């Protein structure tokens, strides 16, 4: 390992985690991603409505 400006490099070799604990963690991650997906879809739909309205008005010219 090299020490440069007080920083140390670390390499993770293995993580020991029981299988059921990993399953619970992944289920929590999946459940937590649902509100994030809803928020992102609302944001993208607002942008799509704005830009869709802008580009729809351009075909008249």
HTML snippet that shows the backbone in 3Dmol.js (N, CA, C, O; Angstrom):
<script src="https://3Dmol.org/build/3Dmol-min.js"></script>
<div id="view" style="width:600px;height:400px;position:relative"></div>
<script>
const pdb = `
ATOM      1  N   UNK A   1       0.828  -1.181   0.000  1.00  0.00           N
ATOM      2  CA  UNK A   1       0.000   0.000   0.000  1.00  0.00           C
ATOM      3  C   UNK A   1       0.873   1.245   0.000  1.00  0.00           C
ATOM      4  O   UNK A   1       1.933   1.283   0.626  1.00  0.00           O
ATOM      5  N   UNK A   2       0.413   2.243  -0.703  1.00  0.00           N
ATOM      6  CA  UNK A   2       1.169   3.487  -0.730  1.00  0.00           C
ATOM      7  C   UNK A   2       0.450   4.542   0.098  1.00  0.00           C
ATOM      8  O   UNK A   2      -0.778   4.626   0.094  1.00  0.00           O
ATOM      9  N   UNK A   3       1.228   5.337   0.800  1.00  0.00           N
ATOM     10  CA  UNK A   3       0.679   6.420   1.610  1.00  0.00           C
ATOM     11  C   UNK A   3       1.060   7.723   0.934  1.00  0.00           C
ATOM     12  O   UNK A   3       2.240   8.033   0.771  1.00  0.00           O
ATOM     13  N   UNK A   4       0.039   8.484   0.540  1.00  0.00           N
ATOM     14  CA  UNK A   4       0.282   9.733  -0.162  1.00  0.00           C
ATOM     15  C   UNK A   4      -0.633  10.797   0.430  1.00  0.00           C
ATOM     16  O   UNK A   4      -1.856  10.683   0.344  1.00  0.00           O
ATOM     17  N   UNK A   5      -0.055  11.815   1.021  1.00  0.00           N
ATOM     18  CA  UNK A   5      -0.798  12.906   1.646  1.00  0.00           C
ATOM     19  C   UNK A   5      -1.738  12.395   2.739  1.00  0.00           C
ATOM     20  O   UNK A   5      -2.834  12.931   2.907  1.00  0.00           O
ATOM     21  N   UNK A   6      -1.332  11.384   3.469  1.00  0.00           N
ATOM     22  CA  UNK A   6      -2.143  10.865   4.564  1.00  0.00           C
ATOM     23  C   UNK A   6      -3.290   9.978   4.126  1.00  0.00           C
ATOM     24  O   UNK A   6      -4.106   9.590   4.963  1.00  0.00           O
ATOM     25  N   UNK A   7      -3.387   9.643   2.858  1.00  0.00           N
ATOM     26  CA  UNK A   7      -4.463   8.786   2.357  1.00  0.00           C
ATOM     27  C   UNK A   7      -3.931   7.376   2.163  1.00  0.00           C
ATOM     28  O   UNK A   7      -2.777   7.185   1.782  1.00  0.00           O
ATOM     29  N   UNK A   8      -4.776   6.396   2.426  1.00  0.00           N
ATOM     30  CA  UNK A   8      -4.394   5.005   2.232  1.00  0.00           C
ATOM     31  C   UNK A   8      -5.350   4.365   1.241  1.00  0.00           C
ATOM     32  O   UNK A   8      -6.557   4.600   1.287  1.00  0.00           O
ATOM     33  N   UNK A   9      -4.803   3.558   0.348  1.00  0.00           N
ATOM     34  CA  UNK A   9      -5.633   2.817  -0.586  1.00  0.00           C
ATOM     35  C   UNK A   9      -6.091   1.535   0.079  1.00  0.00           C
ATOM     36  O   UNK A   9      -5.325   0.873   0.778  1.00  0.00           O
ATOM     37  N   UNK A  10      -7.362   1.189  -0.149  1.00  0.00           N
ATOM     38  CA  UNK A  10      -7.940  -0.009   0.444  1.00  0.00           C
ATOM     39  C   UNK A  10      -8.572  -0.830  -0.666  1.00  0.00           C
ATOM     40  O   UNK A  10      -9.268  -0.288  -1.525  1.00  0.00           O
ATOM     41  N   UNK A  11      -8.334  -2.134  -0.652  1.00  0.00           N
ATOM     42  CA  UNK A  11      -8.947  -3.049  -1.602  1.00  0.00           C
ATOM     43  C   UNK A  11      -9.823  -4.025  -0.830  1.00  0.00           C
ATOM     44  O   UNK A  11      -9.338  -4.741   0.046  1.00  0.00           O
ATOM     45  N   UNK A  12     -11.126  -4.057  -1.156  1.00  0.00           N
ATOM     46  CA  UNK A  12     -12.043  -4.977  -0.495  1.00  0.00           C
ATOM     47  C   UNK A  12     -11.962  -6.323  -1.213  1.00  0.00           C
ATOM     48  O   UNK A  12     -12.179  -6.415  -2.421  1.00  0.00           O
ATOM     49  N   UNK A  13     -11.648  -7.348  -0.452  1.00  0.00           N
ATOM     50  CA  UNK A  13     -11.464  -8.675  -1.034  1.00  0.00           C
ATOM     51  C   UNK A  13     -12.715  -9.525  -0.887  1.00  0.00           C
ATOM     52  O   UNK A  13     -13.083 -10.240  -1.820  1.00  0.00           O
ATOM     53  N   UNK A  14     -13.377  -9.464   0.263  1.00  0.00           N
ATOM     54  CA  UNK A  14     -14.524 -10.329   0.504  1.00  0.00           C
ATOM     55  C   UNK A  14     -15.455  -9.665   1.504  1.00  0.00           C
ATOM     56  O   UNK A  14     -15.012  -8.968   2.416  1.00  0.00           O
ATOM     57  N   UNK A  15     -16.750  -9.890   1.323  1.00  0.00           N
ATOM     58  CA  UNK A  15     -17.751  -9.429   2.277  1.00  0.00           C
ATOM     59  C   UNK A  15     -18.511 -10.665   2.731  1.00  0.00           C
ATOM     60  O   UNK A  15     -19.129 -11.355   1.921  1.00  0.00           O
ATOM     61  N   UNK A  16     -18.463 -10.937   4.012  1.00  0.00           N
ATOM     62  CA  UNK A  16     -19.186 -12.093   4.550  1.00  0.00           C
ATOM     63  C   UNK A  16     -20.528 -11.607   5.065  1.00  0.00           C
ATOM     64  O   UNK A  16     -20.604 -10.836   6.021  1.00  0.00           O
ATOM     65  N   UNK A  17     -21.586 -12.074   4.410  1.00  0.00           N
ATOM     66  CA  UNK A  17     -22.940 -11.654   4.755  1.00  0.00           C
ATOM     67  C   UNK A  17     -23.847 -12.863   4.614  1.00  0.00           C
ATOM     68  O   UNK A  17     -23.809 -13.536   3.584  1.00  0.00           O
ATOM     69  N   UNK A  18     -24.654 -13.158   5.611  1.00  0.00           N
ATOM     70  CA  UNK A  18     -25.559 -14.303   5.500  1.00  0.00           C
ATOM     71  C   UNK A  18     -26.545 -14.120   4.343  1.00  0.00           C
ATOM     72  O   UNK A  18     -26.903 -12.996   3.989  1.00  0.00           O
ATOM     73  N   UNK A  19     -26.977 -15.240   3.763  1.00  0.00           N
ATOM     74  CA  UNK A  19     -27.824 -15.191   2.581  1.00  0.00           C
ATOM     75  C   UNK A  19     -29.149 -14.488   2.858  1.00  0.00           C
ATOM     76  O   UNK A  19     -29.571 -13.634   2.078  1.00  0.00           O
ATOM     77  N   UNK A  20     -29.810 -14.841   3.966  1.00  0.00           N
ATOM     78  CA  UNK A  20     -31.108 -14.232   4.263  1.00  0.00           C
ATOM     79  C   UNK A  20     -30.972 -12.732   4.545  1.00  0.00           C
ATOM     80  O   UNK A  20     -31.865 -11.956   4.208  1.00  0.00           O
ATOM     81  N   UNK A  21     -29.883 -12.331   5.149  1.00  0.00           N
ATOM     82  CA  UNK A  21     -29.653 -10.906   5.378  1.00  0.00           C
ATOM     83  C   UNK A  21     -29.497 -10.180   4.046  1.00  0.00           C
ATOM     84  O   UNK A  21     -29.965  -9.051   3.896  1.00  0.00           O
ATOM     85  N   UNK A  22     -28.848 -10.816   3.089  1.00  0.00           N
ATOM     86  CA  UNK A  22     -28.690 -10.218   1.765  1.00  0.00           C
ATOM     87  C   UNK A  22     -30.037 -10.143   1.042  1.00  0.00           C
ATOM     88  O   UNK A  22     -30.316  -9.162   0.353  1.00  0.00           O
ATOM     89  N   UNK A  23     -30.865 -11.166   1.195  1.00  0.00           N
ATOM     90  CA  UNK A  23     -32.196 -11.164   0.574  1.00  0.00           C
ATOM     91  C   UNK A  23     -33.034 -10.027   1.148  1.00  0.00           C
ATOM     92  O   UNK A  23     -33.698  -9.309   0.400  1.00  0.00           O
ATOM     93  N   UNK A  24     -33.009  -9.856   2.477  1.00  0.00           N
ATOM     94  CA  UNK A  24     -33.764  -8.778   3.115  1.00  0.00           C
ATOM     95  C   UNK A  24     -33.261  -7.424   2.626  1.00  0.00           C
ATOM     96  O   UNK A  24     -34.060  -6.527   2.358  1.00  0.00           O
ATOM     97  N   UNK A  25     -31.954  -7.270   2.507  1.00  0.00           N
ATOM     98  CA  UNK A  25     -31.386  -6.020   2.010  1.00  0.00           C
ATOM     99  C   UNK A  25     -31.846  -5.738   0.584  1.00  0.00           C
ATOM    100  O   UNK A  25     -32.191  -4.601   0.264  1.00  0.00           O
ATOM    101  N   UNK A  26     -31.857  -6.750  -0.273  1.00  0.00           N
ATOM    102  CA  UNK A  26     -32.259  -6.539  -1.665  1.00  0.00           C
ATOM    103  C   UNK A  26     -33.748  -6.228  -1.771  1.00  0.00           C
ATOM    104  O   UNK A  26     -34.149  -5.436  -2.624  1.00  0.00           O
ATOM    105  N   UNK A  27     -34.579  -6.838  -0.918  1.00  0.00           N
ATOM    106  CA  UNK A  27     -36.009  -6.533  -0.924  1.00  0.00           C
ATOM    107  C   UNK A  27     -36.233  -5.094  -0.469  1.00  0.00           C
ATOM    108  O   UNK A  27     -37.047  -4.379  -1.053  1.00  0.00           O
ATOM    109  N   UNK A  28     -35.519  -4.667   0.566  1.00  0.00           N
ATOM    110  CA  UNK A  28     -35.631  -3.277   1.013  1.00  0.00           C
ATOM    111  C   UNK A  28     -35.190  -2.314  -0.074  1.00  0.00           C
ATOM    112  O   UNK A  28     -35.799  -1.260  -0.260  1.00  0.00           O
ATOM    113  N   UNK A  29     -34.135  -2.668  -0.792  1.00  0.00           N
ATOM    114  CA  UNK A  29     -33.652  -1.829  -1.893  1.00  0.00           C
ATOM    115  C   UNK A  29     -34.701  -1.727  -2.993  1.00  0.00           C
ATOM    116  O   UNK A  29     -34.924  -0.647  -3.540  1.00  0.00           O
ATOM    117  N   UNK A  30     -35.345  -2.841  -3.320  1.00  0.00           N
ATOM    118  CA  UNK A  30     -36.366  -2.836  -4.370  1.00  0.00           C
ATOM    119  C   UNK A  30     -37.574  -2.007  -3.955  1.00  0.00           C
ATOM    120  O   UNK A  30     -38.129  -1.267  -4.768  1.00  0.00           O
ATOM    121  N   UNK A  31     -37.984  -2.127  -2.696  1.00  0.00           N
ATOM    122  CA  UNK A  31     -39.131  -1.357  -2.210  1.00  0.00           C
ATOM    123  C   UNK A  31     -38.792   0.131  -2.165  1.00  0.00           C
ATOM    124  O   UNK A  31     -39.639   0.970  -2.470  1.00  0.00           O
ATOM    125  N   UNK A  32     -37.566   0.458  -1.789  1.00  0.00           N
ATOM    126  CA  UNK A  32     -37.168   1.862  -1.724  1.00  0.00           C
ATOM    127  C   UNK A  32     -37.042   2.482  -3.110  1.00  0.00           C
ATOM    128  O   UNK A  32     -37.136   3.702  -3.246  1.00  0.00           O
ATOM    129  N   UNK A  33     -36.832   1.674  -4.135  1.00  0.00           N
ATOM    130  CA  UNK A  33     -36.688   2.225  -5.477  1.00  0.00           C
ATOM    131  C   UNK A  33     -38.031   2.598  -6.108  1.00  0.00           C
ATOM    132  O   UNK A  33     -38.062   3.344  -7.087  1.00  0.00           O
ATOM    133  N   UNK A  34     -39.138   2.092  -5.561  1.00  0.00           N
ATOM    134  CA  UNK A  34     -40.456   2.389  -6.137  1.00  0.00           C
ATOM    135  C   UNK A  34     -40.789   3.877  -6.032  1.00  0.00           C
ATOM    136  O   UNK A  34     -41.159   4.471  -7.045  1.00  0.00           O
ATOM    137  N   UNK A  35     -40.676   4.517  -4.854  1.00  0.00           N
ATOM    138  CA  UNK A  35     -40.952   5.968  -4.819  1.00  0.00           C
ATOM    139  C   UNK A  35     -39.993   6.779  -5.678  1.00  0.00           C
ATOM    140  O   UNK A  35     -40.384   7.787  -6.267  1.00  0.00           O
ATOM    141  N   UNK A  36     -38.736   6.343  -5.751  1.00  0.00           N
ATOM    142  CA  UNK A  36     -37.777   7.051  -6.599  1.00  0.00           C
ATOM    143  C   UNK A  36     -38.198   6.972  -8.057  1.00  0.00           C
ATOM    144  O   UNK A  36     -38.095   7.960  -8.784  1.00  0.00           O
ATOM    145  N   UNK A  37     -38.670   5.817  -8.492  1.00  0.00           N
ATOM    146  CA  UNK A  37     -39.142   5.666  -9.874  1.00  0.00           C
ATOM    147  C   UNK A  37     -40.359   6.544 -10.127  1.00  0.00           C
ATOM    148  O   UNK A  37     -40.478   7.137 -11.199  1.00  0.00           O
ATOM    149  N   UNK A  38     -41.267   6.636  -9.155  1.00  0.00           N
ATOM    150  CA  UNK A  38     -42.456   7.469  -9.324  1.00  0.00           C
ATOM    151  C   UNK A  38     -42.061   8.939  -9.436  1.00  0.00           C
ATOM    152  O   UNK A  38     -42.583   9.656 -10.290  1.00  0.00           O
ATOM    153  N   UNK A  39     -41.151   9.387  -8.588  1.00  0.00           N
ATOM    154  CA  UNK A  39     -40.714  10.789  -8.632  1.00  0.00           C
ATOM    155  C   UNK A  39     -40.024  11.095  -9.955  1.00  0.00           C
ATOM    156  O   UNK A  39     -40.293  12.126 -10.570  1.00  0.00           O
ATOM    157  N   UNK A  40     -39.131  10.203 -10.400  1.00  0.00           N
ATOM    158  CA  UNK A  40     -38.445  10.437 -11.674  1.00  0.00           C
ATOM    159  C   UNK A  40     -39.417  10.413 -12.847  1.00  0.00           C
ATOM    160  O   UNK A  40     -39.253  11.194 -13.784  1.00  0.00           O
ATOM    161  N   UNK A  41     -40.416   9.549 -12.825  1.00  0.00           N
ATOM    162  CA  UNK A  41     -41.377   9.507 -13.931  1.00  0.00           C
ATOM    163  C   UNK A  41     -42.214  10.777 -13.973  1.00  0.00           C
ATOM    164  O   UNK A  41     -42.560  11.251 -15.055  1.00  0.00           O
ATOM    165  N   UNK A  42     -42.544  11.334 -12.812  1.00  0.00           N
ATOM    166  CA  UNK A  42     -43.283  12.605 -12.793  1.00  0.00           C
ATOM    167  C   UNK A  42     -42.423  13.724 -13.366  1.00  0.00           C
ATOM    168  O   UNK A  42     -42.904  14.536 -14.157  1.00  0.00           O
ATOM    169  N   UNK A  43     -41.164  13.771 -12.975  1.00  0.00           N
ATOM    170  CA  UNK A  43     -40.262  14.814 -13.485  1.00  0.00           C
ATOM    171  C   UNK A  43     -40.096  14.695 -14.996  1.00  0.00           C
ATOM    172  O   UNK A  43     -40.172  15.698 -15.706  1.00  0.00           O
ATOM    173  N   UNK A  44     -39.871  13.479 -15.495  1.00  0.00           N
ATOM    174  CA  UNK A  44     -39.690  13.293 -16.933  1.00  0.00           C
ATOM    175  C   UNK A  44     -40.973  13.576 -17.703  1.00  0.00           C
ATOM    176  O   UNK A  44     -40.911  14.070 -18.829  1.00  0.00           O
ATOM    177  N   UNK A  45     -42.134  13.277 -17.126  1.00  0.00           N
ATOM    178  CA  UNK A  45     -43.377  13.561 -17.833  1.00  0.00           C
ATOM    179  C   UNK A  45     -43.629  15.074 -17.913  1.00  0.00           C
ATOM    180  O   UNK A  45     -44.183  15.564 -18.897  1.00  0.00           O
ATOM    181  N   UNK A  46     -43.220  15.806 -16.876  1.00  0.00           N
ATOM    182  CA  UNK A  46     -43.354  17.267 -16.932  1.00  0.00           C
ATOM    183  C   UNK A  46     -42.453  17.831 -18.036  1.00  0.00           C
ATOM    184  O   UNK A  46     -42.881  18.680 -18.819  1.00  0.00           O
ATOM    185  N   UNK A  47     -41.204  17.355 -18.095  1.00  0.00           N
ATOM    186  CA  UNK A  47     -40.311  17.812 -19.166  1.00  0.00           C
ATOM    187  C   UNK A  47     -40.842  17.409 -20.540  1.00  0.00           C
ATOM    188  O   UNK A  47     -40.743  18.188 -21.488  1.00  0.00           O
ATOM    189  N   UNK A  48     -41.393  16.224 -20.661  1.00  0.00           N
ATOM    190  CA  UNK A  48     -41.942  15.782 -21.948  1.00  0.00           C
ATOM    191  C   UNK A  48     -43.127  16.650 -22.347  1.00  0.00           C
ATOM    192  O   UNK A  48     -43.281  16.977 -23.524  1.00  0.00           O
ATOM    193  N   UNK A  49     -43.961  17.026 -21.394  1.00  0.00           N
ATOM    194  CA  UNK A  49     -45.105  17.887 -21.707  1.00  0.00           C
ATOM    195  C   UNK A  49     -44.643  19.272 -22.143  1.00  0.00           C
ATOM    196  O   UNK A  49     -45.196  19.857 -23.074  1.00  0.00           O
ATOM    197  N   UNK A  50     -43.622  19.792 -21.457  1.00  0.00           N
ATOM    198  CA  UNK A  50     -43.111  21.125 -21.821  1.00  0.00           C
ATOM    199  C   UNK A  50     -42.510  21.106 -23.216  1.00  0.00           C
ATOM    200  O   UNK A  50     -42.872  21.920 -24.065  1.00  0.00           O
ATOM    201  N   UNK A  51     -41.582  20.165 -23.456  1.00  0.00           N
ATOM    202  CA  UNK A  51     -40.929  20.123 -24.759  1.00  0.00           C
ATOM    203  C   UNK A  51     -41.873  19.647 -25.854  1.00  0.00           C
ATOM    204  O   UNK A  51     -41.746  20.075 -27.001  1.00  0.00           O
ATOM    205  N   UNK A  52     -42.808  18.779 -25.528  1.00  0.00           N
ATOM    206  CA  UNK A  52     -43.797  18.355 -26.513  1.00  0.00           C
ATOM    207  C   UNK A  52     -44.676  19.510 -26.947  1.00  0.00           C
ATOM    208  O   UNK A  52     -45.011  19.639 -28.125  1.00  0.00           O
ATOM    209  N   UNK A  53     -45.048  20.349 -25.994  1.00  0.00           N
ATOM    210  CA  UNK A  53     -45.846  21.528 -26.330  1.00  0.00           C
ATOM    211  C   UNK A  53     -45.063  22.527 -27.154  1.00  0.00           C
ATOM    212  O   UNK A  53     -45.610  23.164 -28.054  1.00  0.00           O
ATOM    213  N   UNK A  54     -43.773  22.667 -26.845  1.00  0.00           N
ATOM    214  CA  UNK A  54     -42.949  23.590 -27.620  1.00  0.00           C
ATOM    215  C   UNK A  54     -42.786  23.111 -29.056  1.00  0.00           C
ATOM    216  O   UNK A  54     -42.935  23.887 -30.000  1.00  0.00           O
ATOM    217  N   UNK A  55     -42.480  21.836 -29.213  1.00  0.00           N
ATOM    218  CA  UNK A  55     -42.242  21.321 -30.564  1.00  0.00           C
ATOM    219  C   UNK A  55     -43.535  21.116 -31.346  1.00  0.00           C
ATOM    220  O   UNK A  55     -43.516  21.123 -32.577  1.00  0.00           O
ATOM    221  N   UNK A  56     -44.644  20.937 -30.660  1.00  0.00           N
ATOM    222  CA  UNK A  56     -45.917  20.804 -31.371  1.00  0.00           C
ATOM    223  C   UNK A  56     -46.317  22.112 -32.023  1.00  0.00           C
ATOM    224  O   UNK A  56     -46.919  22.119 -33.097  1.00  0.00           O
ATOM    225  N   UNK A  57     -45.986  23.216 -31.380  1.00  0.00           N
ATOM    226  CA  UNK A  57     -46.325  24.517 -31.951  1.00  0.00           C
ATOM    227  C   UNK A  57     -45.422  24.909 -33.100  1.00  0.00           C
ATOM    228  O   UNK A  57     -45.730  25.855 -33.826  1.00  0.00           O
ATOM    229  N   UNK A  58     -44.317  24.210 -33.285  1.00  0.00           N
ATOM    230  CA  UNK A  58     -43.386  24.573 -34.345  1.00  0.00           C
ATOM    231  C   UNK A  58     -43.816  24.072 -35.719  1.00  0.00           C
ATOM    232  O   UNK A  58     -43.291  24.555 -36.722  1.00  0.00           O
ATOM    233  N   UNK A  59     -44.738  23.132 -35.807  1.00  0.00           N
ATOM    234  CA  UNK A  59     -45.100  22.582 -37.114  1.00  0.00           C
ATOM    235  C   UNK A  59     -46.049  23.494 -37.888  1.00  0.00           C
ATOM    236  O   UNK A  59     -46.390  23.187 -39.031  1.00  0.00           O
ATOM    237  N   UNK A  60     -46.472  24.577 -37.312  1.00  0.00           N
ATOM    238  CA  UNK A  60     -47.386  25.475 -37.996  1.00  0.00           C
ATOM    239  C   UNK A  60     -46.673  26.390 -38.968  1.00  0.00           C
ATOM    240  O   UNK A  60     -47.303  26.977 -39.847  1.00  0.00           O
ATOM    241  N   UNK A  61     -45.352  26.517 -38.818  1.00  0.00           N
ATOM    242  CA  UNK A  61     -44.622  27.475 -39.656  1.00  0.00           C
ATOM    243  C   UNK A  61     -43.982  26.815 -40.807  1.00  0.00           C
ATOM    244  O   UNK A  61     -43.328  27.477 -41.612  1.00  0.00           O
TER     245      UNK A  61
END
`;
const viewer = $3Dmol.createViewer("view");
viewer.addModel(pdb, "pdb");
viewer.setStyle({}, {cartoon: {color: "spectrum"}});
viewer.zoomTo();
viewer.render();
</script>
